[in-house]
Amino acid sequence: MSNALERGLHAIELLAGKSTGLALQQVAEALDIPPSATHRMLNCLVEQGFVRQDHQHGNYVLALKVVSLALKHLSQSDMVDLAKPVLDRLARLSGELVRLSIVDGDNLVWISKAQGTRSGLRYDPDAGAEAKLCCTASGLAWLSCLSNERALELVYRQGLSKPGEYGPNAATTIEQLLNHLQLARDQSYASVDESFEIGAAAMAAAIRDSQQQVIGVISIAGPSVRLTPERMQSLKAALLEAAEEITAISLDSLPKLSMMTSRVSEQTD
């Protein structure tokens, strides 16, 4: 991959989630490149519509073109439409937030959701983000289907939780992480309570393709006061049934999408 392209992609990743954007100097320092080169790169991204510059503060902000391209790509498949009835049904049954994520290379990305709670206390985190593998139910559900060696490789790339960074029950050591993975294997689904954030709990099950490879994860998340261990156990059958149903409707677009990143990587290595 050329340096210019690599820098541009890193800049887009850096600006993602920064609602107020970043100043030129902040981008330059984060990417460890000279301000002059950073200015040229950002201007190129602005010209192509991937980044815009806030006229009031001068900060560089990620433009919606990136989002529109992703949505356009997803709209070409039936993946979300096929899975949506399953998500809706599980959300109504559980009364909680149900989400679908896909394996995209070495990452797990939430792509669709259904909210079961229409009033009262609701749990609804930001969508479209990558799951933190070591401390979310979705991440642990995927990792538990892999060998410990492969699971640790993925966690090392993303980073293990640091004390105080996420919820109080997040794994901050390899031993704790492996214990969480073994528990997920033993009970056929992953569960967390105040692991990703305080006051939130979740459970998740893997979705596999015809070759038994994990292509996605379906999860139920909600406040810990409602989604207790006992409540999770009562929802286990429904969660696993939903995962099997999504597999059964042959979501061909899931494996295709999840292989795209690895194919691009192979071509550019």
CYANA upper distance limits for C-alpha pairs under 8 A (distance plus 0.5 A):
  1 MET  CA      5 LEU  CA      7.23
  1 MET  CA      6 GLU  CA      6.82
  1 MET  CA    268 THR  CA      6.39
  1 MET  CA    269 ASP  CA      8.11
  2 SER  CA      6 GLU  CA      6.60
  3 ASN  CA      7 ARG  CA      6.48
  4 ALA  CA      8 GLY  CA      6.65
  4 ALA  CA     41 MET  CA      7.93
  5 LEU  CA      9 LEU  CA      6.69
  6 GLU  CA     10 HIS  CA      6.65
  7 ARG  CA     11 ALA  CA      6.59
  7 ARG  CA     31 LEU  CA      8.03
  7 ARG  CA     41 MET  CA      8.19
  8 GLY  CA     12 ILE  CA      6.85
  8 GLY  CA     41 MET  CA      6.96
  8 GLY  CA     42 LEU  CA      8.16
  8 GLY  CA     45 LEU  CA      7.83
  9 LEU  CA     13 GLU  CA      6.81
 10 HIS  CA     14 LEU  CA      6.54
 10 HIS  CA     31 LEU  CA      7.94
 11 ALA  CA     15 LEU  CA      6.69
 11 ALA  CA     27 VAL  CA      7.70
 11 ALA  CA     31 LEU  CA      7.91
 12 ILE  CA     16 ALA  CA      6.73
 12 ILE  CA     50 PHE  CA      8.30
 12 ILE  CA     51 VAL  CA      8.30
 12 ILE  CA     62 LEU  CA      7.28
 14 LEU  CA     18 LYS  CA      8.45
 14 LEU  CA     27 VAL  CA      8.28
 15 LEU  CA     21 GLY  CA      6.83
 15 LEU  CA     22 LEU  CA      7.57
 15 LEU  CA     60 TYR  CA      8.34
 15 LEU  CA     61 VAL  CA      6.88
 15 LEU  CA     62 LEU  CA      6.19
 16 ALA  CA     62 LEU  CA      6.83
 18 LYS  CA     22 LEU  CA      7.73
 18 LYS  CA     61 VAL  CA      7.75
 18 LYS  CA     62 LEU  CA      8.36
 19 SER  CA     61 VAL  CA      7.59
 20 THR  CA     59 ASN  CA      7.79
 20 THR  CA     61 VAL  CA      7.14
 21 GLY  CA     59 ASN  CA      5.82
 21 GLY  CA     60 TYR  CA      5.58
 21 GLY  CA     61 VAL  CA      4.75
 21 GLY  CA     62 LEU  CA      7.64
 22 LEU  CA     26 GLN  CA      6.51
 22 LEU  CA     27 VAL  CA      6.93
 22 LEU  CA     59 ASN  CA      5.47
 22 LEU  CA     60 TYR  CA      5.88
 22 LEU  CA     61 VAL  CA      7.30
 23 ALA  CA     27 VAL  CA      6.93
 23 ALA  CA     58 GLY  CA      7.29
 23 ALA  CA     59 ASN  CA      5.02
 23 ALA  CA     60 TYR  CA      6.68
 24 LEU  CA     28 ALA  CA      6.71
 24 LEU  CA     35 PRO  CA      7.48
 24 LEU  CA     38 THR  CA      7.62
 24 LEU  CA     39 HIS  CA      7.33
 24 LEU  CA     59 ASN  CA      7.43
 24 LEU  CA     60 TYR  CA      7.68
 25 GLN  CA     29 GLU  CA      6.60
 25 GLN  CA     35 PRO  CA      6.86
 26 GLN  CA     30 ALA  CA      6.57
 27 VAL  CA     31 LEU  CA      6.57
 27 VAL  CA     38 THR  CA      7.73
 28 ALA  CA     32 ASP  CA      6.15
 28 ALA  CA     33 ILE  CA      5.76
 28 ALA  CA     34 PRO  CA      6.57
 28 ALA  CA     35 PRO  CA      5.92
 28 ALA  CA     38 THR  CA      6.18
 29 GLU  CA     33 ILE  CA      7.23
 33 ILE  CA     37 ALA  CA      7.20
 33 ILE  CA     38 THR  CA      7.00
 34 PRO  CA     38 THR  CA      6.66
 35 PRO  CA     39 HIS  CA      6.48
 36 SER  CA     40 ARG  CA      6.94
 37 ALA  CA     41 MET  CA      6.70
 38 THR  CA     42 LEU  CA      6.56
 39 HIS  CA     43 ASN  CA      6.56
 40 ARG  CA     44 CYS  CA      6.75
 41 MET  CA     45 LEU  CA      6.88
 42 LEU  CA     46 VAL  CA      6.62
 42 LEU  CA     51 VAL  CA      7.79
 42 LEU  CA     60 TYR  CA      8.26
 43 ASN  CA     47 GLU  CA      6.63
 44 CYS  CA     48 GLN  CA      6.79
 45 LEU  CA     49 GLY  CA      6.69
 45 LEU  CA     50 PHE  CA      5.81
 45 LEU  CA     51 VAL  CA      5.90
 45 LEU  CA     52 ARG  CA      8.46
 46 VAL  CA     50 PHE  CA      6.41
 46 VAL  CA     51 VAL  CA      5.12
 46 VAL  CA     52 ARG  CA      5.76
 46 VAL  CA     53 GLN  CA      7.83
 49 GLY  CA     63 ALA  CA      7.19
 49 GLY  CA     65 LYS  CA      6.90
 50 PHE  CA     62 LEU  CA      6.83
 50 PHE  CA     63 ALA  CA      5.68
 50 PHE  CA     64 LEU  CA      7.72
 50 PHE  CA     65 LYS  CA      6.09
 50 PHE  CA     66 VAL  CA      6.69
 51 VAL  CA     60 TYR  CA      7.11
 51 VAL  CA     61 VAL  CA      6.15
 51 VAL  CA     62 LEU  CA      5.05
 51 VAL  CA     63 ALA  CA      5.18
 52 ARG  CA     60 TYR  CA      6.30
 52 ARG  CA     61 VAL  CA      5.84
 52 ARG  CA     62 LEU  CA      6.81
 52 ARG  CA     63 ALA  CA      6.21
 53 GLN  CA     58 GLY  CA      6.36
 53 GLN  CA     59 ASN  CA      6.16
 53 GLN  CA     60 TYR  CA      4.97
 53 GLN  CA     61 VAL  CA      6.50
 54 ASP  CA     58 GLY  CA      5.44
 54 ASP  CA     59 ASN  CA      5.78
 54 ASP  CA     60 TYR  CA      6.69
 54 ASP  CA     61 VAL  CA      7.39
 55 HIS  CA     59 ASN  CA      8.27
 62 LEU  CA     66 VAL  CA      8.35
 64 LEU  CA     68 SER  CA      6.61
 65 LYS  CA     69 LEU  CA      6.59
 66 VAL  CA     70 ALA  CA      6.94
 67 VAL  CA     71 LEU  CA      6.69
 68 SER  CA     72 LYS  CA      6.44
 69 LEU  CA     73 HIS  CA      6.64
 70 ALA  CA     74 LEU  CA      6.78
 71 LEU  CA     75 SER  CA      6.51
 72 LYS  CA     76 GLN  CA      7.18
 73 HIS  CA     77 SER  CA      8.13
 74 LEU  CA     79 MET  CA      8.11
 74 LEU  CA     80 VAL  CA      8.24
 77 SER  CA    253 SER  CA      6.54
 78 ASP  CA     82 LEU  CA      6.33
 78 ASP  CA    251 LEU  CA      8.13
 78 ASP  CA    253 SER  CA      7.74
 79 MET  CA     83 ALA  CA      6.78
 79 MET  CA    251 LEU  CA      6.38
 79 MET  CA    252 ASP  CA      8.26
 79 MET  CA    253 SER  CA      6.47
 79 MET  CA    254 LEU  CA      7.24
 80 VAL  CA     84 LYS  CA      6.36
 80 VAL  CA    111 ILE  CA      8.42
 80 VAL  CA    112 SER  CA      7.21
 81 ASP  CA     85 PRO  CA      8.18
 82 LEU  CA    246 ILE  CA      8.44
 82 LEU  CA    249 ILE  CA      8.06
 82 LEU  CA    251 LEU  CA      8.08
 83 ALA  CA     87 LEU  CA      6.89
 83 ALA  CA    246 ILE  CA      6.67
 84 LYS  CA     88 ASP  CA      6.55
 84 LYS  CA    112 SER  CA      8.23
 84 LYS  CA    113 LYS  CA      8.37
 84 LYS  CA    114 ALA  CA      8.19
 85 PRO  CA     89 ARG  CA      6.59
 86 VAL  CA     90 LEU  CA      6.75
 86 VAL  CA    242 ALA  CA      6.75
 86 VAL  CA    245 GLU  CA      8.10
 86 VAL  CA    246 ILE  CA      7.80
 87 LEU  CA     91 ALA  CA      6.53
 87 LEU  CA     98 VAL  CA      6.55
 87 LEU  CA     99 ARG  CA      7.53
 87 LEU  CA    100 LEU  CA      8.14
 87 LEU  CA    113 LYS  CA      7.32
 87 LEU  CA    114 ALA  CA      6.25
 87 LEU  CA    242 ALA  CA      8.27
 88 ASP  CA     92 ARG  CA      6.71
 88 ASP  CA     98 VAL  CA      8.29
 88 ASP  CA    114 ALA  CA      5.91
 88 ASP  CA    115 GLN  CA      8.06
 88 ASP  CA    116 GLY  CA      8.06
 89 ARG  CA     93 LEU  CA      6.74
 90 LEU  CA     94 SER  CA      6.51
 90 LEU  CA     98 VAL  CA      7.43
 90 LEU  CA    238 ALA  CA      7.62
 90 LEU  CA    239 LEU  CA      7.83
 90 LEU  CA    242 ALA  CA      7.76
 91 ALA  CA     95 GLY  CA      5.91
 91 ALA  CA     96 GLU  CA      6.05
 91 ALA  CA     97 LEU  CA      6.59
 91 ALA  CA     98 VAL  CA      6.02
 91 ALA  CA    114 ALA  CA      6.47
 91 ALA  CA    115 GLN  CA      6.37
 91 ALA  CA    116 GLY  CA      4.81
 91 ALA  CA    117 THR  CA      8.45
 91 ALA  CA    220 ILE  CA      8.31
 92 ARG  CA     96 GLU  CA      8.04
 92 ARG  CA    115 GLN  CA      8.40
 92 ARG  CA    116 GLY  CA      5.41
 92 ARG  CA    117 THR  CA      8.43
 93 LEU  CA    116 GLY  CA      8.14
 94 SER  CA    116 GLY  CA      7.31
 94 SER  CA    220 ILE  CA      8.30
 94 SER  CA    235 LEU  CA      7.67
 95 GLY  CA    115 GLN  CA      7.98
 95 GLY  CA    116 GLY  CA      4.63
 95 GLY  CA    117 THR  CA      5.59
 96 GLU  CA    115 GLN  CA      6.54
 96 GLU  CA    116 GLY  CA      5.13
 96 GLU  CA    117 THR  CA      6.10
 96 GLU  CA    122 ARG  CA      8.17
 96 GLU  CA    123 TYR  CA      8.10
 96 GLU  CA    220 ILE  CA      6.91
 96 GLU  CA    221 ALA  CA      6.60
 96 GLU  CA    222 GLY  CA      6.09
 97 LEU  CA    113 LYS  CA      7.52
 97 LEU  CA    114 ALA  CA      6.42
 97 LEU  CA    115 GLN  CA      5.00
 97 LEU  CA    116 GLY  CA      6.24
 97 LEU  CA    117 THR  CA      7.80
 97 LEU  CA    123 TYR  CA      7.20
 97 LEU  CA    124 ASP  CA      7.30
 97 LEU  CA    220 ILE  CA      6.15
 97 LEU  CA    221 ALA  CA      5.73
 97 LEU  CA    222 GLY  CA      6.77
 98 VAL  CA    113 LYS  CA      6.01
 98 VAL  CA    114 ALA  CA      5.73
 98 VAL  CA    115 GLN  CA      6.82
 98 VAL  CA    116 GLY  CA      8.06
 98 VAL  CA    218 ILE  CA      7.62
 98 VAL  CA    219 SER  CA      5.99
 98 VAL  CA    220 ILE  CA      5.06
 98 VAL  CA    221 ALA  CA      6.93
 99 ARG  CA    110 TRP  CA      7.29
 99 ARG  CA    111 ILE  CA      8.09
 99 ARG  CA    112 SER  CA      6.21
 99 ARG  CA    113 LYS  CA      4.70
 99 ARG  CA    114 ALA  CA      6.98
 99 ARG  CA    218 ILE  CA      6.19
 99 ARG  CA    219 SER  CA      5.79
 99 ARG  CA    220 ILE  CA      7.15
100 LEU  CA    110 TRP  CA      6.31
100 LEU  CA    111 ILE  CA      6.48
100 LEU  CA    112 SER  CA      5.70
100 LEU  CA    113 LYS  CA      6.65
100 LEU  CA    216 GLY  CA      7.65
100 LEU  CA    217 VAL  CA      6.35
100 LEU  CA    218 ILE  CA      5.16
100 LEU  CA    219 SER  CA      7.14
101 SER  CA    108 LEU  CA      6.77
101 SER  CA    109 VAL  CA      5.60
101 SER  CA    110 TRP  CA      4.47
101 SER  CA    111 ILE  CA      5.94
101 SER  CA    112 SER  CA      7.55
101 SER  CA    138 SER  CA      8.23
101 SER  CA    216 GLY  CA      5.84
101 SER  CA    217 VAL  CA      5.70
101 SER  CA    218 ILE  CA      6.96
102 ILE  CA    108 LEU  CA      6.08
102 ILE  CA    109 VAL  CA      5.95
102 ILE  CA    110 TRP  CA      7.08
102 ILE  CA    111 ILE  CA      7.67
102 ILE  CA    215 ILE  CA      6.39
102 ILE  CA    216 GLY  CA      4.49
102 ILE  CA    217 VAL  CA      6.88
102 ILE  CA    254 LEU  CA      7.38
102 ILE  CA    258 SER  CA      7.34
103 VAL  CA    107 ASN  CA      6.37
103 VAL  CA    108 LEU  CA      5.13
103 VAL  CA    109 VAL  CA      7.10
103 VAL  CA    214 VAL  CA      7.92
103 VAL  CA    215 ILE  CA      5.80
103 VAL  CA    216 GLY  CA      5.81
103 VAL  CA    258 SER  CA      5.77
104 ASP  CA    108 LEU  CA      6.37
104 ASP  CA    109 VAL  CA      7.37
104 ASP  CA    257 LEU  CA      7.25
104 ASP  CA    258 SER  CA      4.57
104 ASP  CA    259 MET  CA      7.24
104 ASP  CA    260 MET  CA      7.93
104 ASP  CA    261 THR  CA      6.88
105 GLY  CA    258 SER  CA      6.26
105 GLY  CA    259 MET  CA      6.78
105 GLY  CA    260 MET  CA      7.80
105 GLY  CA    261 THR  CA      5.56
105 GLY  CA    262 SER  CA      5.81
106 ASP  CA    154 LEU  CA      7.02
107 ASN  CA    130 GLU  CA      7.08
107 ASN  CA    131 ALA  CA      8.01
108 LEU  CA    130 GLU  CA      6.03
108 LEU  CA    131 ALA  CA      6.05
108 LEU  CA    133 LEU  CA      8.17
108 LEU  CA    139 GLY  CA      7.49
108 LEU  CA    216 GLY  CA      8.17
109 VAL  CA    128 GLY  CA      7.04
109 VAL  CA    129 ALA  CA      6.36
109 VAL  CA    130 GLU  CA      4.89
109 VAL  CA    131 ALA  CA      6.49
110 TRP  CA    127 ALA  CA      6.84
110 TRP  CA    128 GLY  CA      5.75
110 TRP  CA    129 ALA  CA      6.49
110 TRP  CA    130 GLU  CA      6.93
110 TRP  CA    131 ALA  CA      7.55
111 ILE  CA    127 ALA  CA      7.66
111 ILE  CA    128 GLY  CA      6.17
112 SER  CA    127 ALA  CA      8.36
117 THR  CA    121 LEU  CA      8.25
117 THR  CA    122 ARG  CA      6.74
118 ARG  CA    122 ARG  CA      8.32
121 LEU  CA    223 PRO  CA      8.17
122 ARG  CA    222 GLY  CA      7.51
122 ARG  CA    223 PRO  CA      7.89
123 TYR  CA    200 ALA  CA      8.10
123 TYR  CA    221 ALA  CA      7.57
123 TYR  CA    222 GLY  CA      5.63
123 TYR  CA    223 PRO  CA      6.75
131 ALA  CA    136 THR  CA      7.22
131 ALA  CA    138 SER  CA      7.43
131 ALA  CA    139 GLY  CA      6.54
132 LYS  CA    136 THR  CA      6.38
132 LYS  CA    139 GLY  CA      6.69
132 LYS  CA    158 GLN  CA      8.19
133 LEU  CA    138 SER  CA      7.76
133 LEU  CA    139 GLY  CA      4.29
133 LEU  CA    140 LEU  CA      6.49
133 LEU  CA    143 LEU  CA      7.92
133 LEU  CA    154 LEU  CA      8.50
133 LEU  CA    155 VAL  CA      6.93
133 LEU  CA    158 GLN  CA      8.21
134 CYS  CA    139 GLY  CA      6.69
134 CYS  CA    140 LEU  CA      6.70
134 CYS  CA    155 VAL  CA      6.89
134 CYS  CA    160 LEU  CA      6.91
134 CYS  CA    161 SER  CA      7.48
134 CYS  CA    170 ALA  CA      8.04
134 CYS  CA    171 ALA  CA      7.17
134 CYS  CA    177 LEU  CA      7.24
135 CYS  CA    139 GLY  CA      7.43
135 CYS  CA    140 LEU  CA      7.46
135 CYS  CA    161 SER  CA      7.90
135 CYS  CA    166 TYR  CA      8.43
135 CYS  CA    170 ALA  CA      5.74
135 CYS  CA    171 ALA  CA      6.88
135 CYS  CA    192 VAL  CA      7.98
135 CYS  CA    195 SER  CA      6.01
135 CYS  CA    196 PHE  CA      5.81
136 THR  CA    140 LEU  CA      6.67
136 THR  CA    192 VAL  CA      7.18
136 THR  CA    195 SER  CA      7.30
136 THR  CA    196 PHE  CA      6.11
136 THR  CA    202 ALA  CA      8.09
137 ALA  CA    141 ALA  CA      6.46
137 ALA  CA    190 ALA  CA      5.79
137 ALA  CA    191 SER  CA      5.73
137 ALA  CA    192 VAL  CA      6.14
137 ALA  CA    202 ALA  CA      6.24
137 ALA  CA    203 MET  CA      5.79
137 ALA  CA    204 ALA  CA      5.81
137 ALA  CA    219 SER  CA      7.73
138 SER  CA    142 TRP  CA      6.97
138 SER  CA    190 ALA  CA      7.79
138 SER  CA    203 MET  CA      7.86
138 SER  CA    204 ALA  CA      5.78
138 SER  CA    205 ALA  CA      7.76
138 SER  CA    206 ALA  CA      8.48
138 SER  CA    217 VAL  CA      6.54
138 SER  CA    218 ILE  CA      7.66
138 SER  CA    219 SER  CA      6.76
139 GLY  CA    143 LEU  CA      6.70
140 LEU  CA    144 SER  CA      6.33
140 LEU  CA    180 HIS  CA      7.92
140 LEU  CA    181 LEU  CA      6.77
140 LEU  CA    184 ALA  CA      7.83
140 LEU  CA    190 ALA  CA      6.40
140 LEU  CA    191 SER  CA      8.49
141 ALA  CA    145 CYS  CA      7.38
141 ALA  CA    181 LEU  CA      8.27
141 ALA  CA    184 ALA  CA      7.18
141 ALA  CA    189 TYR  CA      6.69
141 ALA  CA    190 ALA  CA      5.44
141 ALA  CA    204 ALA  CA      6.37
141 ALA  CA    205 ALA  CA      6.10
141 ALA  CA    206 ALA  CA      6.27
141 ALA  CA    217 VAL  CA      7.63
142 TRP  CA    146 LEU  CA      7.64
142 TRP  CA    205 ALA  CA      8.37
142 TRP  CA    206 ALA  CA      6.49
142 TRP  CA    214 VAL  CA      7.36
142 TRP  CA    216 GLY  CA      8.20
142 TRP  CA    217 VAL  CA      7.44
143 LEU  CA    147 SER  CA      8.31
143 LEU  CA    148 ASN  CA      8.45
143 LEU  CA    151 ALA  CA      5.64
143 LEU  CA    181 LEU  CA      7.44
144 SER  CA    148 ASN  CA      8.39
144 SER  CA    151 ALA  CA      8.01
144 SER  CA    181 LEU  CA      5.37
144 SER  CA    182 GLN  CA      7.46
144 SER  CA    184 ALA  CA      6.73
144 SER  CA    185 ARG  CA      6.45
144 SER  CA    190 ALA  CA      8.44
145 CYS  CA    185 ARG  CA      7.96
145 CYS  CA    206 ALA  CA      8.29
145 CYS  CA    214 VAL  CA      7.86
146 LEU  CA    150 ARG  CA      6.67
146 LEU  CA    151 ALA  CA      6.42
147 SER  CA    151 ALA  CA      6.59
148 ASN  CA    152 LEU  CA      6.53
148 ASN  CA    178 LEU  CA      7.84
149 GLU  CA    153 GLU  CA      6.74
150 ARG  CA    154 LEU  CA      6.90
151 ALA  CA    155 VAL  CA      6.80
152 LEU  CA    156 TYR  CA      6.44
153 GLU  CA    157 ARG  CA      6.89
154 LEU  CA    158 GLN  CA      6.97
155 VAL  CA    159 GLY  CA      6.05
155 VAL  CA    160 LEU  CA      6.54
156 TYR  CA    160 LEU  CA      6.88
160 LEU  CA    171 ALA  CA      8.17
160 LEU  CA    172 THR  CA      6.79
160 LEU  CA    173 THR  CA      8.08
161 SER  CA    165 GLU  CA      6.91
161 SER  CA    166 TYR  CA      7.45
161 SER  CA    170 ALA  CA      7.27
161 SER  CA    171 ALA  CA      6.89
161 SER  CA    172 THR  CA      5.54
162 LYS  CA    166 TYR  CA      8.10
162 LYS  CA    172 THR  CA      6.17
163 PRO  CA    168 PRO  CA      8.38
163 PRO  CA    172 THR  CA      6.76
164 GLY  CA    168 PRO  CA      7.22
166 TYR  CA    170 ALA  CA      6.90
166 TYR  CA    195 SER  CA      7.11
166 TYR  CA    196 PHE  CA      5.71
166 TYR  CA    197 GLU  CA      5.93
166 TYR  CA    198 ILE  CA      8.32
167 GLY  CA    194 GLU  CA      5.49
167 GLY  CA    195 SER  CA      4.86
167 GLY  CA    196 PHE  CA      5.37
167 GLY  CA    197 GLU  CA      4.59
167 GLY  CA    198 ILE  CA      5.55
168 PRO  CA    194 GLU  CA      6.67
168 PRO  CA    195 SER  CA      6.56
168 PRO  CA    197 GLU  CA      8.12
168 PRO  CA    198 ILE  CA      7.50
169 ASN  CA    193 ASP  CA      7.47
169 ASN  CA    194 GLU  CA      6.15
169 ASN  CA    195 SER  CA      4.95
169 ASN  CA    196 PHE  CA      8.39
170 ALA  CA    194 GLU  CA      7.85
170 ALA  CA    195 SER  CA      4.65
170 ALA  CA    196 PHE  CA      6.84
171 ALA  CA    176 GLN  CA      5.72
171 ALA  CA    177 LEU  CA      5.74
171 ALA  CA    180 HIS  CA      8.44
171 ALA  CA    195 SER  CA      8.12
172 THR  CA    176 GLN  CA      7.32
172 THR  CA    177 LEU  CA      7.88
173 THR  CA    177 LEU  CA      6.82
174 ILE  CA    178 LEU  CA      6.62
175 GLU  CA    179 ASN  CA      6.74
176 GLN  CA    180 HIS  CA      6.84
177 LEU  CA    181 LEU  CA      6.83
178 LEU  CA    182 GLN  CA      6.66
179 ASN  CA    183 LEU  CA      6.71
180 HIS  CA    184 ALA  CA      6.80
180 HIS  CA    190 ALA  CA      8.42
181 LEU  CA    185 ARG  CA      6.81
181 LEU  CA    190 ALA  CA      8.15
182 GLN  CA    186 ASP  CA      6.64
183 LEU  CA    187 GLN  CA      6.74
183 LEU  CA    190 ALA  CA      7.87
184 ALA  CA    188 SER  CA      6.25
184 ALA  CA    189 TYR  CA      5.53
184 ALA  CA    190 ALA  CA      4.86
184 ALA  CA    191 SER  CA      7.54
185 ARG  CA    189 TYR  CA      7.26
185 ARG  CA    190 ALA  CA      8.18
188 SER  CA    205 ALA  CA      7.80
189 TYR  CA    203 MET  CA      7.30
189 TYR  CA    204 ALA  CA      6.16
189 TYR  CA    205 ALA  CA      5.37
189 TYR  CA    206 ALA  CA      8.10
189 TYR  CA    236 LYS  CA      8.18
189 TYR  CA    240 LEU  CA      8.39
190 ALA  CA    203 MET  CA      5.93
190 ALA  CA    204 ALA  CA      5.73
190 ALA  CA    205 ALA  CA      6.99
191 SER  CA    201 ALA  CA      8.01
191 SER  CA    202 ALA  CA      6.15
191 SER  CA    203 MET  CA      4.70
191 SER  CA    204 ALA  CA      7.01
192 VAL  CA    196 PHE  CA      8.28
192 VAL  CA    201 ALA  CA      5.97
192 VAL  CA    202 ALA  CA      5.90
192 VAL  CA    203 MET  CA      6.96
193 ASP  CA    199 GLY  CA      8.15
193 ASP  CA    200 ALA  CA      6.66
193 ASP  CA    201 ALA  CA      4.73
193 ASP  CA    202 ALA  CA      7.13
193 ASP  CA    224 SER  CA      7.03
194 GLU  CA    198 ILE  CA      5.17
194 GLU  CA    199 GLY  CA      6.08
194 GLU  CA    200 ALA  CA      5.76
194 GLU  CA    201 ALA  CA      6.37
194 GLU  CA    224 SER  CA      7.88
195 SER  CA    200 ALA  CA      8.22
195 SER  CA    201 ALA  CA      8.02
196 PHE  CA    200 ALA  CA      7.92
199 GLY  CA    223 PRO  CA      6.22
199 GLY  CA    224 SER  CA      5.80
199 GLY  CA    225 VAL  CA      8.04
200 ALA  CA    221 ALA  CA      7.78
200 ALA  CA    222 GLY  CA      6.28
200 ALA  CA    223 PRO  CA      5.01
200 ALA  CA    224 SER  CA      5.38
201 ALA  CA    221 ALA  CA      6.28
201 ALA  CA    222 GLY  CA      6.11
201 ALA  CA    223 PRO  CA      6.35
201 ALA  CA    224 SER  CA      5.42
201 ALA  CA    227 LEU  CA      6.61
201 ALA  CA    228 THR  CA      8.10
202 ALA  CA    219 SER  CA      7.42
202 ALA  CA    220 ILE  CA      5.99
202 ALA  CA    221 ALA  CA      4.59
202 ALA  CA    222 GLY  CA      6.81
202 ALA  CA    227 LEU  CA      7.71
203 MET  CA    219 SER  CA      6.07
203 MET  CA    220 ILE  CA      5.88
203 MET  CA    221 ALA  CA      7.03
203 MET  CA    232 MET  CA      7.44
204 ALA  CA    217 VAL  CA      7.12
204 ALA  CA    218 ILE  CA      6.10
204 ALA  CA    219 SER  CA      4.50
204 ALA  CA    220 ILE  CA      6.80
204 ALA  CA    239 LEU  CA      7.94
205 ALA  CA    217 VAL  CA      6.18
205 ALA  CA    218 ILE  CA      6.12
205 ALA  CA    219 SER  CA      6.93
205 ALA  CA    239 LEU  CA      7.33
205 ALA  CA    240 LEU  CA      6.83
205 ALA  CA    243 ALA  CA      7.03
206 ALA  CA    214 VAL  CA      6.74
206 ALA  CA    215 ILE  CA      8.25
206 ALA  CA    216 GLY  CA      6.55
206 ALA  CA    217 VAL  CA      4.93
206 ALA  CA    218 ILE  CA      7.02
206 ALA  CA    243 ALA  CA      7.12
207 ILE  CA    214 VAL  CA      6.08
207 ILE  CA    215 ILE  CA      6.37
207 ILE  CA    216 GLY  CA      5.48
207 ILE  CA    217 VAL  CA      5.80
207 ILE  CA    218 ILE  CA      7.63
207 ILE  CA    243 ALA  CA      5.81
207 ILE  CA    244 GLU  CA      7.35
207 ILE  CA    246 ILE  CA      7.65
207 ILE  CA    247 THR  CA      6.59
208 ARG  CA    212 GLN  CA      5.59
208 ARG  CA    213 GLN  CA      5.64
208 ARG  CA    214 VAL  CA      4.78
208 ARG  CA    215 ILE  CA      5.95
208 ARG  CA    216 GLY  CA      7.47
208 ARG  CA    247 THR  CA      6.61
209 ASP  CA    213 GLN  CA      5.99
209 ASP  CA    214 VAL  CA      6.99
209 ASP  CA    215 ILE  CA      6.88
209 ASP  CA    247 THR  CA      6.77
209 ASP  CA    250 SER  CA      8.35
209 ASP  CA    255 PRO  CA      8.04
215 ILE  CA    254 LEU  CA      6.78
215 ILE  CA    255 PRO  CA      6.44
215 ILE  CA    258 SER  CA      7.39
216 GLY  CA    254 LEU  CA      8.02
217 VAL  CA    243 ALA  CA      8.04
218 ILE  CA    239 LEU  CA      8.14
218 ILE  CA    242 ALA  CA      8.31
218 ILE  CA    243 ALA  CA      6.87
219 SER  CA    239 LEU  CA      8.08
220 ILE  CA    239 LEU  CA      8.39
221 ALA  CA    227 LEU  CA      7.98
222 GLY  CA    226 ARG  CA      7.45
222 GLY  CA    227 LEU  CA      6.39
223 PRO  CA    227 LEU  CA      6.49
224 SER  CA    228 THR  CA      6.34
226 ARG  CA    231 ARG  CA      8.00
227 LEU  CA    231 ARG  CA      6.12
227 LEU  CA    232 MET  CA      6.76
228 THR  CA    232 MET  CA      6.66
229 PRO  CA    233 GLN  CA      6.74
230 GLU  CA    234 SER  CA      6.92
231 ARG  CA    235 LEU  CA      6.86
232 MET  CA    236 LYS  CA      6.62
235 LEU  CA    239 LEU  CA      6.65
236 LYS  CA    240 LEU  CA      6.68
237 ALA  CA    241 GLU  CA      6.50
238 ALA  CA    242 ALA  CA      6.62
239 LEU  CA    243 ALA  CA      6.87
240 LEU  CA    244 GLU  CA      6.74
241 GLU  CA    245 GLU  CA      6.58
242 ALA  CA    246 ILE  CA      6.78
243 ALA  CA    247 THR  CA      6.90
244 GLU  CA    248 ALA  CA      6.57
245 GLU  CA    249 ILE  CA      6.90
246 ILE  CA    250 SER  CA      7.70
246 ILE  CA    251 LEU  CA      7.71
247 THR  CA    251 LEU  CA      7.29
251 LEU  CA    255 PRO  CA      8.26
252 ASP  CA    256 LYS  CA      7.14
253 SER  CA    257 LEU  CA      6.43
254 LEU  CA    258 SER  CA      6.61
255 PRO  CA    259 MET  CA      6.54
256 LYS  CA    260 MET  CA      7.01
257 LEU  CA    261 THR  CA      8.40
258 SER  CA    262 SER  CA      8.37
259 MET  CA    263 ARG  CA      6.66
260 MET  CA    264 VAL  CA      6.73
261 THR  CA    265 SER  CA      6.67
262 SER  CA    266 GLU  CA      6.66
263 ARG  CA    267 GLN  CA      6.79
264 VAL  CA    268 THR  CA      6.78
265 SER  CA    269 ASP  CA      6.50
